Amino acid sequence: MNILVLGAAGNVGRRTVMEALSRGHTVTASGRNRTRLEGFPPGVDVQELNITDPAAVTKLVDGQDVVVNATRPPAGEEQMVAGTTRSLLQGMQTSSTRLIVVGGAASLAVPGTGGRLLLDDPRFLSPDLRHIGQASLDQYLVCQQDHGVDCTYLSPPADLFAGERTGSYRLGRDELLLDAQGRSRISMEDFVVALLDEIELSRFRNQRFTVAY
């Protein structure tokens, strides 16, 4: 497949590029700043893109089978994420290309709480980070609107960390996944395994899903 990774300089984005390459896909790595898009193997097409420009999005998406949006706003500007996602969706409205948005965990329901969102549960989200959770919830709500794009929203668990690739994970839908110790966690390496598996298997097309150990 032809896969375009937006936010390819970031932690999840760079790992997504490498996992896709290891599976034989053709990858375009994109970001706001071309100087940060260094160090990829030969064969990766590197493109600078401002996703707040719908016309530029439309042009770059042409010919792609899947777009992975792994972009993150600069620290202190988290509230921008809903608007940039809306611009991305606008730029893809005339395309049949599939979009997978790597979002946040704030919109997931916490098991055993009667539907309380992670956003409102200090066990999983510190109150001083609530503004970041609110931004990810706003992004999720944008993706739920009637925009006409083939869009899948991927929520990480509460703890997404740099670790090892084991190839193991569990799948969920709208509820936070917890392990036997009550933790919600997965390595970024296994997170992108699940992401590429979804690209190849299309189990959650036009839906939201989540992964964890």
Summary of the structure (lengths in Angstrom):
residues: 213
radius of gyration: 16.3
end to end distance: 27.4
largest distance: 50.2
contacts: 699
relative contact order: 0.15
helix: 33%
strand: 22%
